[in-house]
Structures are given as C-alpha cells and as structure tokens.
Amino acid sequence: MSTLSFVIEATAFLRQRVAGLSGLARTLILADLAGADRIVIVADAPVERDWQTSFADRGRPLPRIEIVRQHDDGASGAREVRVPGDVLLTPEGIAWLRDEGARSLVAGRHFHVGRDPAALTRAILADTVKPTDGWVCRRLNRPISNRISMVLLRFGVGPMPVTWFTLGLSALMVAILVQGGWTAFALGGLLYQAVSVIDGVDGEIARASFRFSARGAMLDTACDMIANFGFAIGLMTGLIRSEGPEHISFAVAIVMLLASGIVLMLSLLRLGPRKGSFDVLRAALTERLHRHRRLQKLVLGVERLFKRDVYVLVGCLACLAGLAPLLPPVIVGGLAVWIAAICWCAPLIATDRTGRLLPPHLRMP
C-alpha cells in the first residue's frame, strides 16, 4: 500500500496568520486529518511552526514533516497531493483534493473566498457554528461571540483563558443575585446572558485554531453547569431574602433536581463516550424516535426550548421585567422534564462507546 504525501508550498499567502494560525499551519493540520503519512513543506526561508500548539493541545502526535528548499515530484515514490498555495482550504476541500485532485474545487465550499486575513477569519468562525446550536444562539449569541473571538484570535489568546474568565463572570453573577431586589435580579440576569454569549467564545477559538481537547470540552461543560447552578442558587437566595421564606421549598426542589440531572448526565457520559457535552441528549432522543417521524419532530421541537441559549435569554428577560418571582415553578417543571428525558435515553448514552452520539466537532481526532 503506497503512502500518502501532501506537498505544501510556503507561499506569502499561506504564511499570513488567519484565525490564530498561519495558513501554512492550518493546511498542515488539515492534511494530517485527511490521513497524510508524510507532509512536505517547500520553503526558501524558515517557517513558523505554530502548528505544534494545536497538536499538543489535542494530545495528537506530530506527523512526519519535512521542510525542504526544493521538491522533486514523485521522488519519494509515494502518492503525492500538491496543495495550492494561493487559497485557504476547508476540511472538505482538503479531502476533495486528496480524492479528486485540484480540478473542480468550489469556492466557498472547498476553500475560503478572499485574501484578506480578517475576511478569512470571519469565514472560518462562521464555519464553527455547531449543528446543535439553537435559534437564539445562531441569531443573537454567535454574531456577538464571533466578534469577540476575532479580536482574541488576533492576539493569540487560547480557549482556556476564556473559559476561566467565564467562570469568574459566573461567580460575579451569583454574588449580585443573592442580594435580592429588582436591581440585583436585572443585573444578574444580564450577566447570565453575558456568560451565555462569552461561553461560546472558547469553543469558537478551539475549533477555529484546532485546539479542542477532551479536557477542554469537559471543562466547558463544567462551566455551563456551574453557571446554571449558580444562577438558580443566586436567584433563589435573592428571592428568599427579598420576598420571604415561601420560596424555600422551590429552592430545595431546584437544587435537588439540578444536582440529580447533572450527576446522572456526567455518569452516563463517563460510562459511554467518556467525553463530550450534554448535547448527546438530543442525538439520543433523535435515535430513540427514529421510527416515529412525527413524534420525533414534535419532541425535538420542544427540546429546542430547553437549549441553554433559550432558557438563559428567558431568565434574563424575566429578571429585567421584574418577573423573577415567577421563575421558580417554571424552573422546577423544566428540570423535571429534562431528567425524564435523560432517564429515557440513559441506555443509549451509557452504551455509546464509539461516540456516535457526540457532536461532529468532538468526534474529530
């Protein structure tokens, strides 16, 4: 069986930095993901080896990389794929190049259109949208988080600092909510929405710069849980302080239900794919209902109301409108439905050792 080599010319276009990586590093990483046995970089001057951070973060061994001043086609005896040096390929484009050659590459599908680093970064970030994102996330959160990600990528900021910043913002949200009263609830609700927006930034940076990892995914999930738990605890504490002890029973119910659901989901993820996020629940619901199309469509439509982007926005708007006292029974009902769905899908998640239920970006090696 012949080996597969990718030959990349270190042109001025590929040397420029786009979305936190040089175009050369981005092409090299895609070639590795496309199954390259050997990667040859043709360069008449030293090249920045910024691809090493991506491989280190993902715990993936570096492929065989050779940097030469001149390359003779076919000299190695391997099947060689020449990578165009004047375009920035997409993952689909590198696979097409490997299988079909350079002919018929489609702009916007196989390579990003344009030569300006800012425009290319916007295109790359647009491609980081997850299929599991809800409507609010796509229409409201992502346009804001994409702009933040563009600035941070320009300065080489990785995903982990953003994750820790989100945790700090969550702590501030809780500290404000526990004070009680409309002002505290309104500010706390706005911070909850801010946490929801910024929480998408670390994932965008990770996917745009190929710095995603199982550890990062689990920490991001932990941040989501802490923010949700913090909002619930802060809100209930504030309501008890400002409205009276009649909210204590709701507070106990919310804590017990939320803790139970989190522990159950984490246990199922550990038993099954051993990584990932709570997004596996939607995939499990889809699989369980695959024989009942109408019911599947109805359940998945209702499930979108339980997406984090939706309930965070609802909580924020309720706090701003002075309707915080009405949230406890809504939260209890939502958590009860969530736990019921988890229990129903538990066998599928617990036995998913291959990770088929994981979102596509977490299946990538």
Number of C-alpha atoms within 10 A of each C-alpha: 4 9 13 18 25 27 22 22 25 23 16 11 18 23 17 16 20 26 28 25 26 22 26 28 25 25 25 24 22 20 28 19 15 18 15 21 17 18 22 20 20 18 16 13 10 10 15 12 11 15 21 14 15 21 18 13 16 16 14 12 9 13 17 12 16 11 19 14 12 12 15 6 13 10 8 11 11 16 14 21 22 16 21 16 19 15 18 25 27 20 18 14 23 27 18 19 22 22 10 13 15 16 8 10 16 13 14 13 13 20 18 20 16 15 14 11 17 16 15 19 23 17 17 21 23 15 13 17 18 16 10 15 16 18 14 17 23 15 10 13 22 23 14 16 21 24 13 17 29 20 14 19 22 16 11 13 15 21 24 18 11 21 22 16 15 25 20 14 18 25 16 15 26 26 16 21 28 23 20 21 18 19 15 21 30 24 17 29 28 20 21 24 22 20 23 24 22 22 24 24 26 28 26 28 28 22 22 24 26 22 23 27 23 17 13 21 18 17 16 25 18 17 20 21 16 15 24 20 19 21 25 22 19 24 29 28 22 26 26 19 15 14 14 11 13 10 18 14 11 17 22 12 17 24 16 13 19 21 13 13 19 16 12 16 21 19 15 24 24 15 15 21 19 18 21 26 21 20 15 24 22 22 19 23 20 19 14 14 15 13 10 10 11 10 12 17 14 10 15 16 11 11 17 18 15 17 18 17 21 18 18 23 20 16 24 23 17 18 25 19 12 14 15 22 16 11 17 20 15 9 18 19 12 17 20 16 12 17 18 13 16 23 14 14 21 19 13 20 27 17 14 19 15 11 19 14 24 23 19 12 16 17 14 10 10
